[in-house]
Amino acid sequence: MDDFELFLSRCRALTVASVPACLGVMVFFFKEEGWHFSLLLGCVLPPIAAYLGIRGKRDIRGGLAAAGLALAVVALPLTLVLARFEGA
């Protein structure tokens, strides 16, 4: 049971930490390249991931926490790939 609690705690911490990281990258890209619609993902996905991570920890639901962690991990690369396609 301790491993599961550790997993939920780490999911919560990583999903919450993804919000300022993605917002910082988004601000950097606004200054460097201007607005892209793909950067909207950097503004929307991390808060959703953080909500799922916090909710998964509070309700003790591993699948919800894992979904939040997956969204947090995928948000930044997905934003960068879509920005690359928009720039081409």
C-alpha positions as CSV (number, residue, x, y, z in Angstrom):
1,M,0.0,0.0,0.0
2,D,2.9,2.3,0.6
3,D,4.1,2.0,-3.0
4,F,0.6,3.0,-4.3
5,E,0.6,6.0,-2.0
6,L,4.0,7.0,-3.2
7,F,2.9,6.6,-6.8
8,L,-0.2,8.9,-6.2
9,S,2.0,11.5,-4.4
10,R,4.5,11.6,-7.2
11,C,1.7,11.8,-9.8
12,R,0.2,14.8,-8.0
13,A,3.6,16.5,-7.6
14,L,4.6,16.0,-11.2
15,T,1.3,17.1,-12.6
16,V,1.2,20.3,-10.5
17,A,4.9,21.0,-11.4
18,S,4.0,20.8,-15.1
19,V,1.8,23.9,-15.0
20,P,4.5,26.5,-14.3
21,A,7.0,24.7,-16.6
22,C,4.6,24.8,-19.5
23,L,3.6,28.3,-18.8
24,G,7.2,29.4,-18.7
25,V,7.9,27.8,-22.0
26,M,4.8,29.4,-23.4
27,V,5.8,32.9,-22.3
28,F,9.3,32.3,-23.9
29,F,7.7,31.3,-27.2
30,F,5.4,34.3,-27.1
31,K,8.4,36.6,-26.9
32,E,10.5,34.7,-29.5
33,E,8.0,33.6,-32.2
34,G,4.6,35.2,-31.5
35,W,1.3,33.5,-31.0
36,H,0.6,30.0,-32.3
37,F,-2.7,28.2,-31.7
38,S,-0.7,25.2,-30.7
39,L,0.5,27.1,-27.6
40,L,-3.0,27.1,-26.5
41,L,-2.4,23.4,-25.6
42,G,0.4,24.6,-23.3
43,C,-2.2,26.7,-21.5
44,V,-5.0,24.2,-21.3
45,L,-3.5,20.7,-20.9
46,P,-1.3,21.3,-17.8
47,P,-4.1,22.6,-15.6
48,I,-6.3,19.7,-16.6
49,A,-3.4,17.3,-15.8
50,A,-2.9,19.0,-12.5
51,Y,-6.6,18.6,-11.7
52,L,-6.5,15.0,-12.6
53,G,-3.4,14.4,-10.5
54,I,-4.8,16.1,-7.4
55,R,-8.2,14.4,-7.8
56,G,-6.6,11.0,-8.3
57,K,-4.6,11.5,-5.0
58,R,-7.6,12.7,-3.1
59,D,-10.0,10.0,-4.2
60,I,-7.2,7.3,-4.2
61,R,-7.8,6.4,-7.9
62,G,-4.6,5.3,-9.6
63,G,-6.0,5.5,-13.2
64,L,-7.0,9.1,-12.8
65,A,-3.6,10.0,-11.4
66,A,-1.9,8.1,-14.2
67,A,-4.0,9.9,-16.8
68,G,-3.0,13.2,-15.3
69,L,0.6,12.2,-15.4
70,A,0.3,11.1,-19.0
71,L,-1.2,14.5,-20.0
72,A,1.5,16.3,-18.1
73,V,4.2,14.4,-19.8
74,V,2.7,14.7,-23.3
75,A,1.7,18.4,-23.1
76,L,5.0,20.0,-23.8
77,P,6.2,17.8,-26.6
78,L,2.8,17.9,-28.3
79,T,2.8,21.7,-28.1
80,L,6.3,21.8,-29.6
81,V,5.4,19.4,-32.4
82,L,2.2,21.3,-33.3
83,A,4.2,24.6,-33.3
84,R,6.7,23.1,-35.7
85,F,3.9,22.1,-38.1
86,E,2.3,25.6,-37.8
87,G,5.7,27.2,-38.5
88,A,6.3,25.2,-41.7
